[in-house]
Amino acid sequence: MIASGREPALTIDGVASSLSETSGPVVAGDGEIFLNDGMYTIVLASGEQLKVSVADNGAMNVCALLSDERTPGSVDGLLGSAGGD
């Protein structure tokens, strides 16, 4: 979990992580978590990524990068599916 307003911001399975930009990635499940320029990047075994940054005011910016191998229309979300639904 990545939480704003808490140090360290990253916990894995309920345990605080001391991930830093110089320590390298942390293995979590079948993926890895990196920290670079204040942005956490979670890379799954599929290659899909979730990038999260926490602003000084506690706001979180989140960006999902999905695999090109996903079937068109297989993702639904806040802004609808790739099919325009």
N, C-alpha and C positions, 0 to 999 in steps of 0.2 A: 504494500500500500504506500502511496505517496501522499503525504498530508501537508497542507500549508500551516504555518505557524508552529511547527514542531521541529525540534532538532534532536536527532537527525530526522529528516523528512521521510526517509525510506525505511520501511519495515518489511521483512520477508518472513512469512509464517509467524507473525506476531513478535519477531525479534528485531530490534533496532539494528540497522546496517550502517557500518562506517564507510560506505562507498565514497571514494574521493576521485578526483580527476587523475591523480597519479597512481592510484592503487590498481587500476585496471578493472575489467568487468567482474561482476558477481554472478555466479551461476544460480539460477532460480528455476527449478523444475527442468523443463527441456529447453530453456532459453537462457539469455544473458541480459544483464542490466548494465548499461554504461552511463557515466556522467561526464559531460563535456560542455564547457562554457555555461554551467548552471542548468543544462537540460538533461533530463533523464531519458535514455533511449532503451526501451525494452524490445529485444529482438527474439522472436519466437523461432522454434525449429523450422517452421514453414518459410521463414524469411520475412514474414510480416512484422511490422514495427509499430510501436506506440511511443510517441515523443511527448514528454510532459515537462513544462517549465513552470516554476512557481514564482510569481512576481512579489516584490516587496510588500505590496498591500494584501497579499494572501490569495490573489486571483490565480487560477491555474489555466494555462493554455495547453490544449491537448490536440495532437494531430495523429491520425491513424493512417498508416501506409500499408495498403493491402497488396497481396500477391497478384501478379499479372495472370497467374494460373487459375484464379477463381472463375467460376462459370458466371457469365453475365447474368445479372438479376439475382444472384445468390446472396446478396447483402441487402438488408433492410436497415433503416435507421431513421434518425431525426429528420433528415431531408428526403426520405423516400429511397426507393431502389434505383438501380441504374436504368431500369426500364421506364422510369418516369412516373411510377405509381406513387 
